[in-house]
Amino acid sequence: AKDGWGRTPLSQAAVKGHEAVAKLLLEKGADLEAEDTWREAPLSLAAANGHEAVAKLLLEKGADLEVKDRDGRTPLSWAAGNGHEAVAKLLLEKGADLEAKDRDGRTPLLWAAGNGHEAVAKLLLEKGADLEAKDGDG
């Protein structure tokens, strides 16, 4: 079953941060990588909305750490761009690509900096993010 945005029940649980429901759905065989209309997988949705527990659960179940949506954004890009430090840290600990570029050439650091998320920008820099990274606009 999917809603008007092409989201499955697992995707909705990821958006809202409902860990217990997400766990139940996964136990019943929910598709870990089901994409919505924007090609966003549950892990990206959890990361974008700052739901660390759901993101951790999805990763434990084998979710693709580098899954890209239609704009080429990864879960780390979403967490960084929305200022979710705990989720960004979790993704980095699991080995997320610090320099993953979206289709406009933006890295997670560019997203964090552009949206004013100092704590996430600091975290990314501490992990070795490229200070001189530029997007497609230079």
N, CA, C and O atoms as CSV, one atom per row, in Angstrom:
chain,resi,resn,atom,element,x,y,z
A,1,ALA,N,N,0.842,-1.191,0.000
A,1,ALA,CA,C,0.000,0.000,0.000
A,1,ALA,C,C,0.881,1.246,0.000
A,1,ALA,O,O,1.885,1.315,0.708
A,2,LYS,N,N,0.487,2.219,-0.803
A,2,LYS,CA,C,1.220,3.485,-0.856
A,2,LYS,C,C,0.229,4.637,-0.798
A,2,LYS,O,O,-0.909,4.511,-1.252
A,3,ASP,N,N,0.669,5.768,-0.232
A,3,ASP,CA,C,-0.189,6.946,-0.174
A,3,ASP,C,C,0.009,7.799,-1.428
A,3,ASP,O,O,0.657,7.362,-2.379
A,4,GLY,N,N,-0.537,8.994,-1.432
A,4,GLY,CA,C,-0.461,9.880,-2.585
A,4,GLY,C,C,0.940,10.319,-2.955
A,4,GLY,O,O,1.177,10.768,-4.076
A,5,TRP,N,N,1.870,10.195,-2.021
A,5,TRP,CA,C,3.270,10.538,-2.290
A,5,TRP,C,C,4.079,9.302,-2.624
A,5,TRP,O,O,5.301,9.368,-2.753
A,6,GLY,N,N,3.405,8.183,-2.763
A,6,GLY,CA,C,4.095,6.938,-3.066
A,6,GLY,C,C,4.802,6.337,-1.865
A,6,GLY,O,O,5.700,5.508,-2.010
A,7,ARG,N,N,4.392,6.757,-0.684
A,7,ARG,CA,C,5.052,6.274,0.535
A,7,ARG,C,C,4.343,5.057,1.115
A,7,ARG,O,O,3.116,4.993,1.190
A,8,THR,N,N,5.159,4.103,1.519
A,8,THR,CA,C,4.661,2.893,2.164
A,8,THR,C,C,4.469,3.161,3.662
A,8,THR,O,O,4.907,4.195,4.165
A,9,PRO,N,N,3.818,2.239,4.372
A,9,PRO,CA,C,3.716,2.406,5.823
A,9,PRO,C,C,5.095,2.550,6.492
A,9,PRO,O,O,5.237,3.328,7.436
A,10,LEU,N,N,6.100,1.820,6.021
A,10,LEU,CA,C,7.440,1.947,6.598
A,10,LEU,C,C,7.998,3.349,6.366
A,10,LEU,O,O,8.612,3.928,7.262
A,11,SER,N,N,7.789,3.889,5.183
A,11,SER,CA,C,8.253,5.250,4.899
A,11,SER,C,C,7.574,6.256,5.819
A,11,SER,O,O,8.218,7.176,6.321
A,12,GLN,N,N,6.283,6.082,6.040
A,12,GLN,CA,C,5.561,6.991,6.939
A,12,GLN,C,C,6.083,6.878,8.368
A,12,GLN,O,O,6.229,7.887,9.058
A,13,ALA,N,N,6.364,5.657,8.812
A,13,ALA,CA,C,6.928,5.467,10.154
A,13,ALA,C,C,8.298,6.138,10.255
A,13,ALA,O,O,8.644,6.695,11.297
A,14,ALA,N,N,9.075,6.084,9.171
A,14,ALA,CA,C,10.397,6.717,9.145
A,14,ALA,C,C,10.275,8.236,9.218
A,14,ALA,O,O,11.031,8.885,9.940
A,15,VAL,N,N,9.329,8.805,8.475
A,15,VAL,CA,C,9.107,10.254,8.472
A,15,VAL,C,C,8.755,10.750,9.871
A,15,VAL,O,O,9.249,11.784,10.319
A,16,LYS,N,N,7.896,9.999,10.553
A,16,LYS,CA,C,7.378,10.424,11.861
A,16,LYS,C,C,8.214,9.945,13.046
A,16,LYS,O,O,7.998,10.385,14.175
A,17,GLY,N,N,9.169,9.044,12.794
A,17,GLY,CA,C,10.031,8.578,13.871
A,17,GLY,C,C,9.425,7.517,14.767
A,17,GLY,O,O,9.796,7.403,15.935
A,18,HIS,N,N,8.502,6.742,14.235
A,18,HIS,CA,C,7.831,5.704,15.022
A,18,HIS,C,C,8.636,4.404,14.970
A,18,HIS,O,O,8.389,3.543,14.126
A,19,GLU,N,N,9.602,4.276,15.882
A,19,GLU,CA,C,10.522,3.145,15.879
A,19,GLU,C,C,9.812,1.806,16.058
A,19,GLU,O,O,10.091,0.856,15.327
A,20,ALA,N,N,8.900,1.723,17.019
A,20,ALA,CA,C,8.216,0.450,17.291
A,20,ALA,C,C,7.413,-0.013,16.080
A,20,ALA,O,O,7.399,-1.200,15.754
A,21,VAL,N,N,6.749,0.923,15.420
A,21,VAL,CA,C,5.965,0.581,14.226
A,21,VAL,C,C,6.897,0.156,13.099
A,21,VAL,O,O,6.625,-0.821,12.401
A,22,ALA,N,N,7.990,0.883,12.919
A,22,ALA,CA,C,8.963,0.527,11.879
A,22,ALA,C,C,9.498,-0.881,12.119
A,22,ALA,O,O,9.626,-1.670,11.184
A,23,LYS,N,N,9.807,-1.189,13.364
A,23,LYS,CA,C,10.324,-2.519,13.707
A,23,LYS,C,C,9.295,-3.594,13.378
A,23,LYS,O,O,9.638,-4.625,12.799
A,24,LEU,N,N,8.045,-3.363,13.740
A,24,LEU,CA,C,6.962,-4.306,13.448
A,24,LEU,C,C,6.829,-4.530,11.941
A,24,LEU,O,O,6.738,-5.667,11.479
A,25,LEU,N,N,6.819,-3.439,11.185
A,25,LEU,CA,C,6.678,-3.536,9.728
A,25,LEU,C,C,7.840,-4.311,9.109
A,25,LEU,O,O,7.639,-5.118,8.201
A,26,LEU,N,N,9.045,-4.067,9.595
A,26,LEU,CA,C,10.216,-4.788,9.087
A,26,LEU,C,C,10.140,-6.275,9.428
A,26,LEU,O,O,10.501,-7.127,8.616
A,27,GLU,N,N,9.671,-6.574,10.626
A,27,GLU,CA,C,9.511,-7.982,11.022
A,27,GLU,C,C,8.500,-8.700,10.131
A,27,GLU,O,O,8.590,-9.909,9.918
A,28,LYS,N,N,7.538,-7.939,9.617
A,28,LYS,CA,C,6.502,-8.512,8.750
A,28,LYS,C,C,6.901,-8.493,7.276
A,28,LYS,O,O,6.111,-8.866,6.408
A,29,GLY,N,N,8.138,-8.052,6.997
A,29,GLY,CA,C,8.645,-8.113,5.631
A,29,GLY,C,C,8.547,-6.847,4.811
A,29,GLY,O,O,8.622,-6.908,3.583
A,30,ALA,N,N,8.382,-5.698,5.453
A,30,ALA,CA,C,8.313,-4.431,4.713
A,30,ALA,C,C,9.590,-4.222,3.900
A,30,ALA,O,O,10.681,-4.598,4.327
A,31,ASP,N,N,9.435,-3.618,2.727
A,31,ASP,CA,C,10.560,-3.344,1.833
A,31,ASP,C,C,11.415,-2.216,2.403
A,31,ASP,O,O,10.976,-1.070,2.498
A,32,LEU,N,N,12.632,-2.561,2.775
A,32,LEU,CA,C,13.585,-1.643,3.386
A,32,LEU,C,C,13.964,-0.485,2.463
A,32,LEU,O,O,14.304,0.602,2.931
A,33,GLU,N,N,13.906,-0.718,1.171
A,33,GLU,CA,C,14.360,0.278,0.198
A,33,GLU,C,C,13.225,0.861,-0.647
A,33,GLU,O,O,13.488,1.469,-1.684
A,34,ALA,N,N,11.976,0.689,-0.227
A,34,ALA,CA,C,10.841,1.206,-1.007
A,34,ALA,C,C,10.971,2.719,-1.166
A,34,ALA,O,O,11.109,3.445,-0.181
A,35,GLU,N,N,10.926,3.181,-2.401
A,35,GLU,CA,C,11.083,4.611,-2.679
A,35,GLU,C,C,9.736,5.268,-2.930
A,35,GLU,O,O,8.819,4.656,-3.477
A,36,ASP,N,N,9.632,6.538,-2.514
A,36,ASP,CA,C,8.417,7.301,-2.774
A,36,ASP,C,C,8.527,8.003,-4.133
A,36,ASP,O,O,9.427,7.711,-4.920
A,37,THR,N,N,7.616,8.914,-4.391
A,37,THR,CA,C,7.573,9.635,-5.661
A,37,THR,C,C,8.884,10.368,-5.962
A,37,THR,O,O,9.255,10.533,-7.124
A,38,TRP,N,N,9.577,10.803,-4.916
A,38,TRP,CA,C,10.835,11.539,-5.074
A,38,TRP,C,C,12.045,10.617,-4.982
A,38,TRP,O,O,13.182,11.075,-4.874
A,39,ARG,N,N,11.787,9.304,-5.027
A,39,ARG,CA,C,12.821,8.271,-4.917
A,39,ARG,C,C,13.539,8.325,-3.571
A,39,ARG,O,O,14.710,7.959,-3.470
A,40,GLU,N,N,12.834,8.783,-2.540
A,40,GLU,CA,C,13.397,8.807,-1.194
A,40,GLU,C,C,13.072,7.495,-0.492
A,40,GLU,O,O,11.909,7.104,-0.391
A,41,ALA,N,N,14.108,6.822,-0.009
A,41,ALA,CA,C,13.956,5.567,0.723
A,41,ALA,C,C,13.719,5.873,2.208
A,41,ALA,O,O,13.982,6.989,2.656
A,42,PRO,N,N,13.228,4.900,2.966
A,42,PRO,CA,C,12.976,5.129,4.392
A,42,PRO,C,C,14.172,5.702,5.162
A,42,PRO,O,O,13.983,6.557,6.027
A,43,LEU,N,N,15.389,5.253,4.869
A,43,LEU,CA,C,16.551,5.780,5.591
A,43,LEU,C,C,16.729,7.273,5.335
A,43,LEU,O,O,17.038,8.023,6.261
A,44,SER,N,N,16.541,7.709,4.105
A,44,SER,CA,C,16.646,9.139,3.801
A,44,SER,C,C,15.576,9.931,4.537
A,44,SER,O,O,15.836,11.026,5.035
A,45,LEU,N,N,14.371,9.373,4.603
A,45,LEU,CA,C,13.270,10.057,5.284
A,45,LEU,C,C,13.530,10.165,6.783
A,45,LEU,O,O,13.263,11.204,7.386
A,46,ALA,N,N,14.046,9.103,7.382
A,46,ALA,CA,C,14.382,9.143,8.812
A,46,ALA,C,C,15.499,10.157,9.060
A,46,ALA,O,O,15.443,10.927,10.019
A,47,ALA,N,N,16.512,10.153,8.191
A,47,ALA,CA,C,17.645,11.075,8.341
A,47,ALA,C,C,17.203,12.526,8.178
A,47,ALA,O,O,17.613,13.393,8.950
A,48,ALA,N,N,16.373,12.788,7.183
A,48,ALA,CA,C,15.911,14.147,6.904
A,48,ALA,C,C,15.106,14.726,8.058
A,48,ALA,O,O,15.088,15.938,8.271
A,49,ASN,N,N,14.440,13.846,8.800
A,49,ASN,CA,C,13.575,14.291,9.890
A,49,ASN,C,C,14.200,14.113,11.270
A,49,ASN,O,O,13.547,14.354,12.285
A,50,GLY,N,N,15.465,13.691,11.310
A,50,GLY,CA,C,16.193,13.625,12.568
A,50,GLY,C,C,15.849,12.467,13.480
A,50,GLY,O,O,16.048,12.553,14.692
A,51,HIS,N,N,15.340,11.391,12.922
A,51,HIS,CA,C,14.917,10.254,13.741
A,51,HIS,C,C,16.035,9.212,13.845
A,51,HIS,O,O,16.093,8.254,13.075
A,52,GLU,N,N,16.913,9.430,14.816
A,52,GLU,CA,C,18.101,8.598,14.993
A,52,GLU,C,C,17.756,7.133,15.250
A,52,GLU,O,O,18.370,6.244,14.660
A,53,ALA,N,N,16.787,6.873,16.117
A,53,ALA,CA,C,16.450,5.482,16.464
A,53,ALA,C,C,15.954,4.708,15.247
A,53,ALA,O,O,16.323,3.550,15.054
A,54,VAL,N,N,15.121,5.342,14.430
A,54,VAL,CA,C,14.615,4.676,13.223
A,54,VAL,C,C,15.750,4.483,12.223
A,54,VAL,O,O,15.854,3.426,11.599
A,55,ALA,N,N,16.598,5.492,12.066
A,55,ALA,CA,C,17.745,5.368,11.155
A,55,ALA,C,C,18.641,4.211,11.589
A,55,ALA,O,O,19.089,3.425,10.755
A,56,LYS,N,N,18.899,4.108,12.881
A,56,LYS,CA,C,19.740,3.027,13.402
A,56,LYS,C,C,19.104,1.669,13.126
A,56,LYS,O,O,19.789,0.736,12.706
A,57,LEU,N,N,17.806,1.554,13.358
A,57,LEU,CA,C,17.079,0.310,13.095
A,57,LEU,C,C,17.192,-0.078,11.621
A,57,LEU,O,O,17.486,-1.230,11.300
A,58,LEU,N,N,16.960,0.876,10.736
A,58,LEU,CA,C,17.028,0.604,9.298
A,58,LEU,C,C,18.432,0.155,8.889
A,58,LEU,O,O,18.584,-0.760,8.080
A,59,LEU,N,N,19.448,0.797,9.446
A,59,LEU,CA,C,20.831,0.410,9.146
A,59,LEU,C,C,21.133,-0.994,9.658
A,59,LEU,O,O,21.797,-1.782,8.984
A,60,GLU,N,N,20.640,-1.298,10.853
A,60,GLU,CA,C,20.845,-2.642,11.415
A,60,GLU,C,C,20.202,-3.718,10.543
A,60,GLU,O,O,20.680,-4.851,10.483
A,61,LYS,N,N,19.113,-3.349,9.871
A,61,LYS,CA,C,18.402,-4.299,9.007
A,61,LYS,C,C,18.996,-4.355,7.603
A,61,LYS,O,O,18.544,-5.130,6.761
A,62,GLY,N,N,20.026,-3.518,7.353
A,62,GLY,CA,C,20.716,-3.572,6.069
A,62,GLY,C,C,20.369,-2.501,5.057
A,62,GLY,O,O,20.631,-2.672,3.866
A,63,ALA,N,N,19.782,-1.397,5.504
A,63,ALA,CA,C,19.450,-0.306,4.577
A,63,ALA,C,C,20.717,0.215,3.899
A,63,ALA,O,O,21.794,0.237,4.497
A,64,ASP,N,N,20.568,0.631,2.650
A,64,ASP,CA,C,21.676,1.165,1.858
A,64,ASP,C,C,22.079,2.541,2.395
A,64,ASP,O,O,21.314,3.501,2.303
A,65,LEU,N,N,23.272,2.624,2.946
A,65,LEU,CA,C,23.804,3.846,3.542
A,65,LEU,C,C,23.944,4.977,2.526
A,65,LEU,O,O,23.852,6.151,2.885
A,66,GLU,N,N,24.163,4.631,1.273
A,66,GLU,CA,C,24.415,5.633,0.232
A,66,GLU,C,C,23.258,5.771,-0.759
A,66,GLU,O,O,23.455,6.267,-1.868
A,67,VAL,N,N,22.063,5.342,-0.377
A,67,VAL,CA,C,20.916,5.431,-1.277
A,67,VAL,C,C,20.714,6.894,-1.694
A,67,VAL,O,O,20.800,7.801,-0.867
A,68,LYS,N,N,20.446,7.107,-2.987
A,68,LYS,CA,C,20.265,8.470,-3.492
A,68,LYS,C,C,18.835,8.673,-3.973
A,68,LYS,O,O,18.231,7.783,-4.571
A,69,ASP,N,N,18.304,9.870,-3.697
A,69,ASP,CA,C,16.966,10.208,-4.181
A,69,ASP,C,C,17.072,10.797,-5.593
A,69,ASP,O,O,18.144,10.776,-6.197
A,70,ARG,N,N,15.973,11.315,-6.109
A,70,ARG,CA,C,15.993,11.796,-7.501
A,70,ARG,C,C,16.909,12.996,-7.703
A,70,ARG,O,O,17.300,13.293,-8.832
A,71,ASP,N,N,17.259,13.693,-6.611
A,71,ASP,CA,C,18.187,14.816,-6.700
A,71,ASP,C,C,19.619,14.407,-6.368
A,71,ASP,O,O,20.515,15.249,-6.300
A,72,GLY,N,N,19.827,13.105,-6.163
A,72,GLY,CA,C,21.158,12.600,-5.875
A,72,GLY,C,C,21.598,12.781,-4.432
A,72,GLY,O,O,22.777,12.618,-4.116
A,73,ARG,N,N,20.653,13.120,-3.549
A,73,ARG,CA,C,20.994,13.333,-2.139
A,73,ARG,C,C,20.990,12.018,-1.365
A,73,ARG,O,O,20.115,11.172,-1.550
A,74,THR,N,N,21.987,11.866,-0.497
A,74,THR,CA,C,22.113,10.684,0.356
A,74,THR,C,C,21.495,10.972,1.728
A,74,THR,O,O,21.178,12.120,2.038
A,75,PRO,N,N,21.324,9.934,2.545
A,75,PRO,CA,C,20.838,10.177,3.907
A,75,PRO,C,C,21.719,11.173,4.677
A,75,PRO,O,O,21.198,12.006,5.420
A,76,LEU,N,N,23.047,11.096,4.508
A,76,LEU,CA,C,23.929,12.050,5.192
A,76,LEU,C,C,23.676,13.471,4.707
A,76,LEU,O,O,23.678,14.408,5.506
A,77,SER,N,N,23.461,13.639,3.421
A,77,SER,CA,C,23.154,14.957,2.878
A,77,SER,C,C,21.902,15.527,3.534
A,77,SER,O,O,21.864,16.703,3.898
A,78,TRP,N,N,20.883,14.691,3.683
A,78,TRP,CA,C,19.628,15.134,4.313
A,78,TRP,C,C,19.826,15.464,5.779
A,78,TRP,O,O,19.346,16.495,6.250
A,79,ALA,N,N,20.523,14.610,6.508
A,79,ALA,CA,C,20.755,14.868,7.933
A,79,ALA,C,C,21.551,16.160,8.117
A,79,ALA,O,O,21.224,16.980,8.975
A,80,ALA,N,N,22.596,16.335,7.307
A,80,ALA,CA,C,23.440,17.526,7.403
A,80,ALA,C,C,22.667,18.784,7.033
A,80,ALA,O,O,22.745,19.796,7.730
A,81,GLY,N,N,21.929,18.720,5.946
A,81,GLY,CA,C,21.193,19.882,5.468
A,81,GLY,C,C,20.086,20.337,6.397
A,81,GLY,O,O,19.703,21.506,6.396
A,82,ASN,N,N,19.570,19.401,7.196
A,82,ASN,CA,C,18.490,19.744,8.123
A,82,ASN,C,C,18.976,19.897,9.561
A,82,ASN,O,O,18.174,20.091,10.474
A,83,GLY,N,N,20.299,19.808,9.763
A,83,GLY,CA,C,20.868,20.077,11.075
A,83,GLY,C,C,20.734,18.973,12.103
A,83,GLY,O,O,20.763,19.242,13.303
A,84,HIS,N,N,20.589,17.745,11.659
A,84,HIS,CA,C,20.404,16.628,12.590
A,84,HIS,C,C,21.753,15.979,12.912
A,84,HIS,O,O,22.163,15.005,12.281
A,85,GLU,N,N,22.426,16.548,13.911
A,85,GLU,CA,C,23.786,16.142,14.258
A,85,GLU,C,C,23.880,14.679,14.679
A,85,GLU,O,O,24.788,13.972,14.242
A,86,ALA,N,N,22.962,14.216,15.515
A,86,ALA,CA,C,23.028,12.833,16.006
A,86,ALA,C,C,22.903,11.835,14.861
A,86,ALA,O,O,23.611,10.829,14.833
A,87,VAL,N,N,22.010,12.109,13.922
A,87,VAL,CA,C,21.834,11.209,12.778
A,87,VAL,C,C,23.062,11.274,11.877
A,87,VAL,O,O,23.534,10.244,11.395
A,88,ALA,N,N,23.579,12.470,11.648
A,88,ALA,CA,C,24.788,12.615,10.830
A,88,ALA,C,C,25.941,11.829,11.454
A,88,ALA,O,O,26.684,11.148,10.747
A,89,LYS,N,N,26.088,11.923,12.768
A,89,LYS,CA,C,27.152,11.195,13.464
A,89,LYS,C,C,26.971,9.691,13.297
A,89,LYS,O,O,27.938,8.977,13.029
A,90,LEU,N,N,25.749,9.206,13.452
A,90,LEU,CA,C,25.451,7.784,13.271
A,90,LEU,C,C,25.841,7.327,11.867
A,90,LEU,O,O,26.511,6.306,11.705
A,91,LEU,N,N,25.425,8.078,10.864
A,91,LEU,CA,C,25.715,7.719,9.474
A,91,LEU,C,C,27.220,7.710,9.208
A,91,LEU,O,O,27.727,6.830,8.513
A,92,LEU,N,N,27.923,8.684,9.759
A,92,LEU,CA,C,29.379,8.738,9.591
A,92,LEU,C,C,30.055,7.558,10.281
A,92,LEU,O,O,31.007,6.986,9.751
A,93,GLU,N,N,29.563,7.196,11.459
A,93,GLU,CA,C,30.118,6.037,12.172
A,93,GLU,C,C,29.934,4.750,11.372
A,93,GLU,O,O,30.744,3.829,11.468
A,94,LYS,N,N,28.866,4.694,10.585
A,94,LYS,CA,C,28.587,3.511,9.764
A,94,LYS,C,C,29.348,3.548,8.441
A,94,LYS,O,O,29.299,2.594,7.665
A,95,GLY,N,N,30.061,4.670,8.183
A,95,GLY,CA,C,30.886,4.757,6.986
A,95,GLY,C,C,30.310,5.549,5.832
A,95,GLY,O,O,30.726,5.361,4.689
A,96,ALA,N,N,29.358,6.433,6.104
A,96,ALA,CA,C,28.765,7.252,5.039
A,96,ALA,C,C,29.835,8.088,4.339
A,96,ALA,O,O,30.795,8.542,4.961
A,97,ASP,N,N,29.652,8.279,3.043
A,97,ASP,CA,C,30.580,9.052,2.222
A,97,ASP,C,C,30.456,10.540,2.546
A,97,ASP,O,O,29.440,11.174,2.261
A,98,LEU,N,N,31.503,11.073,3.143
A,98,LEU,CA,C,31.576,12.467,3.559
A,98,LEU,C,C,31.471,13.434,2.385
A,98,LEU,O,O,30.991,14.556,2.542
A,99,GLU,N,N,31.915,13.002,1.223
A,99,GLU,CA,C,31.975,13.877,0.053
A,99,GLU,C,C,30.943,13.527,-1.022
A,99,GLU,O,O,31.080,13.960,-2.166
A,100,ALA,N,N,29.921,12.758,-0.675
A,100,ALA,CA,C,28.899,12.387,-1.665
A,100,ALA,C,C,28.242,13.650,-2.213
A,100,ALA,O,O,27.736,14.480,-1.456
A,101,LYS,N,N,28.256,13.783,-3.534
A,101,LYS,CA,C,27.681,14.973,-4.169
A,101,LYS,C,C,26.311,14.661,-4.754
A,101,LYS,O,O,26.081,13.588,-5.312
A,102,ASP,N,N,25.402,15.634,-4.613
A,102,ASP,CA,C,24.095,15.483,-5.245
A,102,ASP,C,C,24.211,15.915,-6.710
A,102,ASP,O,O,25.307,16.214,-7.183
A,103,ARG,N,N,23.104,15.947,-7.414
A,103,ARG,CA,C,23.197,16.242,-8.852
A,103,ARG,C,C,23.624,17.680,-9.152
A,103,ARG,O,O,23.997,17.996,-10.281
A,104,ASP,N,N,23.569,18.554,-8.135
A,104,ASP,CA,C,24.051,19.924,-8.298
A,104,ASP,C,C,25.464,20.097,-7.750
A,104,ASP,O,O,25.975,21.215,-7.675
A,105,GLY,N,N,26.094,18.983,-7.367
A,105,GLY,CA,C,27.462,19.022,-6.880
A,105,GLY,C,C,27.615,19.395,-5.418
A,105,GLY,O,O,28.730,19.636,-4.956
A,106,ARG,N,N,26.508,19.446,-4.680
A,106,ARG,CA,C,26.582,19.824,-3.263
A,106,ARG,C,C,26.932,18.632,-2.379
A,106,ARG,O,O,26.347,17.556,-2.505
A,107,THR,N,N,27.898,18.838,-1.482
A,107,THR,CA,C,28.290,17.829,-0.495
A,107,THR,C,C,27.480,18.052,0.789
A,107,THR,O,O,26.830,19.087,0.938
A,108,PRO,N,N,27.517,17.089,1.711
A,108,PRO,CA,C,26.847,17.307,2.996
A,108,PRO,C,C,27.322,18.585,3.706
A,108,PRO,O,O,26.515,19.280,4.322
A,109,LEU,N,N,28.631,18.900,3.626
A,109,LEU,CA,C,29.137,20.122,4.258
A,109,LEU,C,C,28.522,21.365,3.624
A,109,LEU,O,O,28.161,22.307,4.331
A,110,LEU,N,N,28.401,21.375,2.309
A,110,LEU,CA,C,27.777,22.522,1.647
A,110,LEU,C,C,26.327,22.688,2.102
A,110,LEU,O,O,25.865,23.809,2.314
A,111,TRP,N,N,25.610,21.573,2.253
A,111,TRP,CA,C,24.222,21.643,2.736
A,111,TRP,C,C,24.168,22.175,4.161
A,111,TRP,O,O,23.354,23.047,4.466
A,112,ALA,N,N,25.028,21.657,5.036
A,112,ALA,CA,C,25.033,22.096,6.438
A,112,ALA,C,C,25.383,23.580,6.539
A,112,ALA,O,O,24.718,24.338,7.245
A,113,ALA,N,N,26.436,23.983,5.825
A,113,ALA,CA,C,26.881,25.376,5.871
A,113,ALA,C,C,25.830,26.310,5.280
A,113,ALA,O,O,25.543,27.368,5.839
A,114,GLY,N,N,25.264,25.915,4.156
A,114,GLY,CA,C,24.276,26.748,3.485
A,114,GLY,C,C,23.005,26.956,4.282
A,114,GLY,O,O,22.304,27.952,4.102
A,115,ASN,N,N,22.708,26.010,5.167
A,115,ASN,CA,C,21.502,26.121,5.989
A,115,ASN,C,C,21.808,26.559,7.421
A,115,ASN,O,O,20.923,26.564,8.277
A,116,GLY,N,N,23.068,26.926,7.676
A,116,GLY,CA,C,23.434,27.492,8.970
A,116,GLY,C,C,23.554,26.514,10.121
A,116,GLY,O,O,23.378,26.898,11.277
A,117,HIS,N,N,23.849,25.257,9.826
A,117,HIS,CA,C,23.929,24.241,10.878
A,117,HIS,C,C,25.381,24.061,11.338
A,117,HIS,O,O,26.098,23.179,10.865
A,118,GLU,N,N,25.787,24.921,12.271
A,118,GLU,CA,C,27.179,24.973,12.722
A,118,GLU,C,C,27.663,23.665,13.339
A,118,GLU,O,O,28.765,23.211,13.032
A,119,ALA,N,N,26.857,23.054,14.203
A,119,ALA,CA,C,27.293,21.826,14.883
A,119,ALA,C,C,27.557,20.705,13.884
A,119,ALA,O,O,28.531,19.964,14.018
A,120,VAL,N,N,26.691,20.583,12.886
A,120,VAL,CA,C,26.879,19.537,11.878
A,120,VAL,C,C,28.081,19.868,11.000
A,120,VAL,O,O,28.864,18.981,10.660
A,121,ALA,N,N,28.231,21.129,10.635
A,121,ALA,CA,C,29.391,21.538,9.838
A,121,ALA,C,C,30.685,21.215,10.590
A,121,ALA,O,O,31.642,20.719,9.997
A,122,LYS,N,N,30.711,21.498,11.892
A,122,LYS,CA,C,31.889,21.200,12.711
A,122,LYS,C,C,32.169,19.702,12.720
A,122,LYS,O,O,33.317,19.283,12.570
A,123,LEU,N,N,31.128,18.897,12.896
A,123,LEU,CA,C,31.272,17.437,12.891
A,123,LEU,C,C,31.871,16.960,11.571
A,123,LEU,O,O,32.807,16.160,11.561
A,124,LEU,N,N,31.330,17.451,10.466
A,124,LEU,CA,C,31.811,17.040,9.145
A,124,LEU,C,C,33.270,17.444,8.937
A,124,LEU,O,O,34.062,16.677,8.391
A,125,LEU,N,N,33.615,18.646,9.375
A,125,LEU,CA,C,35.003,19.106,9.250
A,125,LEU,C,C,35.941,18.264,10.111
A,125,LEU,O,O,37.049,17.934,9.689
A,126,GLU,N,N,35.492,17.917,11.317
A,126,GLU,CA,C,36.305,17.061,12.194
A,126,GLU,C,C,36.547,15.693,11.566
A,126,GLU,O,O,37.584,15.072,11.799
A,127,LYS,N,N,35.587,15.228,10.769
A,127,LYS,CA,C,35.710,13.920,10.114
A,127,LYS,C,C,36.504,14.008,8.817
A,127,LYS,O,O,36.769,12.993,8.173
A,128,GLY,N,N,36.889,15.248,8.429
A,128,GLY,CA,C,37.739,15.415,7.258
A,128,GLY,C,C,37.061,15.914,6.001
A,128,GLY,O,O,37.598,15.750,4.905
A,129,ALA,N,N,35.889,16.522,6.132
A,129,ALA,CA,C,35.191,17.053,4.955
A,129,ALA,C,C,36.045,18.114,4.264
A,129,ALA,O,O,36.788,18.850,4.913
A,130,ASP,N,N,35.927,18.179,2.955
A,130,ASP,CA,C,36.692,19.116,2.137
A,130,ASP,C,C,36.191,20.540,2.362
A,130,ASP,O,O,35.070,20.888,1.991
A,131,LEU,N,N,37.039,21.344,2.971
A,131,LEU,CA,C,36.724,22.736,3.288
A,131,LEU,C,C,36.525,23.574,2.029
A,131,LEU,O,O,35.822,24.584,2.060
A,132,GLU,N,N,37.130,23.168,0.941
A,132,GLU,CA,C,37.077,23.939,-0.303
A,132,GLU,C,C,36.062,23.398,-1.305
A,132,GLU,O,O,36.057,23.813,-2.464
A,133,ALA,N,N,35.206,22.477,-0.874
A,133,ALA,CA,C,34.218,21.893,-1.796
A,133,ALA,C,C,33.329,22.983,-2.381
A,133,ALA,O,O,32.940,23.926,-1.691
A,134,LYS,N,N,33.018,22.837,-3.662
A,134,LYS,CA,C,32.151,23.798,-4.347
A,134,LYS,C,C,31.054,23.040,-5.066
A,134,LYS,O,O,31.251,21.914,-5.522
A,135,ASP,N,N,29.892,23.676,-5.162
A,135,ASP,CA,C,28.796,23.042,-5.894
A,135,ASP,C,C,28.878,23.429,-7.366
A,135,ASP,O,O,29.855,24.037,-7.802
A,136,GLY,N,N,27.862,23.079,-8.117
A,136,GLY,CA,C,27.847,23.354,-9.544
A,136,GLY,C,C,27.869,24.831,-9.877
A,136,GLY,O,O,28.211,25.211,-10.997
A,137,ASP,N,N,27.504,25.680,-8.905
A,137,ASP,CA,C,27.514,27.122,-9.121
A,137,ASP,C,C,28.859,27.748,-8.769
A,137,ASP,O,O,29.052,28.953,-8.932
A,138,GLY,N,N,29.805,26.906,-8.277
A,138,GLY,CA,C,31.134,27.394,-7.927
A,138,GLY,C,C,31.155,28.006,-6.560
A,138,GLY,O,O,32.201,28.469,-6.106
